[in-house]
């Protein structure tokens, strides 16, 4: 149960972190790609939500594997 609560909090907090980190780092790391519109300089809340789902699944798999050991 503790693992599920952690994953849920990680998921919600992840949405905000993903959106913030994307807008902060991507334009600085890939300025030419952003200028040429090869990479988005910011992402939507929906895209951050999808990334958060992906990260939550990865966290769940890792937590389940650690519990089995």
C-alpha positions as CSV (number, residue, x, y, z in Angstrom):
1,X,0.0,0.0,0.0
2,X,2.8,2.4,0.8
3,X,4.3,1.8,-2.6
4,X,1.0,2.7,-4.3
5,X,0.8,6.0,-2.4
6,X,4.4,6.8,-3.3
7,X,3.7,6.1,-7.0
8,X,0.5,8.3,-6.9
9,X,2.4,11.2,-5.4
10,X,5.3,10.7,-7.8
11,X,2.8,10.8,-10.7
12,X,1.1,14.1,-9.7
13,X,4.3,15.8,-8.7
14,X,5.9,14.5,-11.8
15,X,3.5,16.4,-14.1
16,X,4.7,19.7,-12.6
17,X,8.3,18.8,-12.6
18,X,8.3,17.5,-16.2
19,X,6.7,20.6,-17.5
20,X,9.0,22.9,-15.5
21,X,12.2,21.0,-16.3
22,X,11.4,20.8,-20.0
23,X,10.9,24.5,-20.4
24,X,14.0,25.2,-18.3
25,X,16.5,22.8,-19.9
26,X,15.5,21.9,-23.5
27,X,15.8,25.5,-25.0
28,X,19.2,25.8,-23.3
29,X,20.5,22.4,-24.3
30,X,19.2,22.4,-27.9
31,X,18.8,26.1,-28.9
32,X,19.2,25.5,-32.7
33,X,16.8,22.6,-32.7
34,X,14.2,24.8,-30.9
35,X,14.8,27.6,-33.4
36,X,14.2,25.2,-36.3
37,X,11.1,23.8,-34.5
38,X,12.6,20.3,-34.4
39,X,12.1,20.2,-30.6
40,X,9.3,22.1,-28.8
41,X,10.5,24.8,-26.4
42,X,7.6,24.0,-24.0
43,X,5.2,21.1,-23.7
44,X,1.5,21.1,-22.9
45,X,0.0,19.8,-19.7
46,X,-1.3,16.8,-21.6
47,X,2.2,15.9,-22.8
48,X,3.5,16.3,-19.3
49,X,0.7,14.0,-18.1
50,X,1.7,11.3,-20.6
51,X,5.3,11.6,-19.6
52,X,4.3,11.2,-16.0
53,X,2.3,8.1,-16.8
54,X,5.4,6.6,-18.4
55,X,7.6,7.5,-15.4
56,X,5.0,6.1,-13.0
57,X,4.9,2.8,-14.8
58,X,8.7,2.6,-14.7
59,X,8.7,3.4,-11.0
60,X,6.1,0.8,-10.3
61,X,8.1,-1.9,-12.2
62,X,11.2,-1.0,-10.3
63,X,9.4,-1.0,-6.9
64,X,7.8,-4.4,-7.6
65,X,11.1,-5.9,-8.6
66,X,12.8,-4.6,-5.4
67,X,10.0,-6.0,-3.2
68,X,10.5,-9.5,-4.7
69,X,14.1,-9.6,-3.7
